[in-house]
Amino acid sequence: MYNMKYDVVVVGGGPAGLAAAVSAKEEGAEKVLIIERDNALGGILQQCIHPGFGLTRFKEELTGPEYYSRFTEKADALGVEYLLNSMVLEVNTEAKQVICTSGEYGMVCVTCGSIVLAMGCRERTRAGIVVPGTRPAGLYTAGSAQRLVNRQNIMVGKKVVILGSGDIGMIMARRMTLEGAEVVMVVELMDYLAGLTRNRVQCLDDFGIPLKLAHTITKIEGNERVTGVYVAPVDENKKPILEQEEFVPCDTVLFSVGLIPENELSKKASIAISPVTNGPIVNQHMQTSSEGVFACGNVVHVNDLVDNVSSESETAGKFAARYAMGNIPAETKTVTCKTGRNVRYICPHTISLSKEAETVDLYFRVLMPEMGAKLVAKCGDEVIAQKKEIKVNPGEMNHITVNTGKITGDLTVEVIKED
């Protein structure tokens, strides 16, 4: 086995891994390594050729490749090292070792001071939501269709129905239309949008593509190739109303029905996993339940904006470097972040208090859409932070900033409806 030694090892070379590696270098870690299974860095952003990235971080509109290139250029300048075409098989949290197979070195054991998990997420497939019908050609996840069209120049269909109003699905509705296909409709089970409002406007409304909320596909038809789907509205219990079912002819179905954090490595390493997000439980430094192991990006919780991913990942890289150098502040107390009214989950899940007060951004998603809302963070009955929002929606991330110096006990975040 080929042996290597680094201060910080980052598993995954997408936007999260790149931001973490750059941050670790800037914090003072001398040797930083990214291990990436693909033959190039960039992750999912390699196929996201549409604009809309970097509006918050860089104050300009970039494509996916332009966005991650900002980080690869910086990583190269700082001396971050890469191990491409390499698949991580195991993370040993106690020995701080990462075992992987490399096209260049064969079996590799990398010993390090700290580890950052940045494996991203994968799409939920038709099998994950159990849509009845036949199994013909023409069924794709929205992300796989995006890769085929944008990176391999392969057109996946001519008449398309999209199940799910996730961001990739809506973006692919626009992309398929621009490539000459007819997008018949986007079908969404919930009675609200699953993705960003701006994507509905720019990708559906601007192209006249119908969005059917509170509807679902009840059956797929076709032998060798999809010939159509049955679409029906659903009642308040999400049960299809079959009396109102209609047949919609199409030759392609794209599934945009959610993302799942890639946490097989985390689970194998016995890292505590949140039952809500299916990602590692982390504190405000993005440290997991295993000391010296950090996690960031969509492997922790699925973000809507890559700017949020970069921000959280920089925190992970910064404190991974500090851990490797022995500069983590001593913890005096750990408090739990609890979900209150209309809050589905909070990240970070815990806050590690020390003698030094710091500001912490709490990211969360709501359970249901509401207009005129106030976001509140409180310890007991004492409100320590609050902000107003015109509206909140499950498809869009919210956040509120707290100062750890004001925290006196477990922290609750809730959304208050204002008249």
C-alpha positions, 0 to 999 in steps of 0.5 A: 500500500502506498502511504502519504501524510498530510495536515488536512485531507478533503474527501471530494473535489466539488465546490464544498471540497474546493472551498474547504481546501482553500480555507484550510491553506489560508488558515495555515495548514501546510499540506492539504490534499483533495481526493476526488473520484472524477478525472477533474475537480468541480463536481456537479458544477462541471455540468451546470453551464447556466448562469445564476451562480455567485450572485451573493459571494462574488456580486456577479452572475457566473456559470457553474464552471466559472464559479468553481474555476475561481476556487481551482485557480486559488487552490493552485496558487496556494499549493493545494494537492489533488488525487484524481481518479481516486475512490475513498473506501474507508475513513478511519476516524481514530487513526485519522487515515483515509484509505482509497484506490488511485489510478496512479498509485493503486491502494493508498493510505493517507494519514492526516491531522484532520479530515473534511468530508465533502462528498456532496449528494445524489439524486433520488430515483424513480425507485425511491418514490415507487412510480408504477408502470413499465420500465422503458427507455426515456426515464432519467433523473434531471441531473443525469439528463443534464450531464448527457445534454451539457457534457456529452452532447446527447439529447435525451428526448423530444417531448418531456414531462418532469416530475418534481419542481426541484431546481435541477428539474426546472433548470432542465425544463428551460435547457430542454426547451432551448435545445428544441424539445417540448416540455409538456409540463412540470408536475409537483406533488406538494401544493408549493414549489420545491425549488427557488422562486427565481427558477420558476420565473426564469425557467418555467414562466418565461417559457410558458411551461405549465407547473401543476402543483398538488399533482403526481404521475400515477403510472408510466406507459411504454414498452421499448420507449416511454409513450406517456404518463398518467397524471392526477391531482392529489388530495390533502393526504397526497393520495391521487384522485384517480377520477381526475386522472389524465393521460399525457403523451411524452417520450421522456420523463425527468425525475427531480424528486429530491437529493440524498447526502452521500453518507455511506462513508460517514455511516461506516465510520460511525459518525452520528447522522441526523435522521432529518437531513441524513447528513452528519450532525455538526457543530458551528465549526462543522465538526462531526461527532468524531473529533477532528473529522469535519463535514460540509456542503450537501453531504451535511444538508442539501443547500439551494445556493452554492454560495451557502455551500462555500461559506459553510465549507470555508468554516469547515476548512478553517477549523480543520486546519486549526485542529490539525495545528492544535489550535481549537478553542477549549469547549466549556459547554455544548448546547443543542439547536432545537426546531420550533414552530415551522422549522424542519431542521437547523444546521449546525445541530449543536453549538460548542461554547468557549470563552471566546464569543463568536457569531454563528449563522444558523441555516434552516428550512421551514415546513410550510410556506408563509407570508409575513414571517419573523425568524426568532432565535431564543434561549428559553423565553429570552430572544437573542436574535430576530429578523423579518422575512416577506415570505418563507418557503421550504424550497429556499434556505433561511438563516439567522445570525446569533452571538454565542456570548448571548447563549445561556442554554439550548437554543430554539429557532422558530418562525412566527406568523405576523399579521 
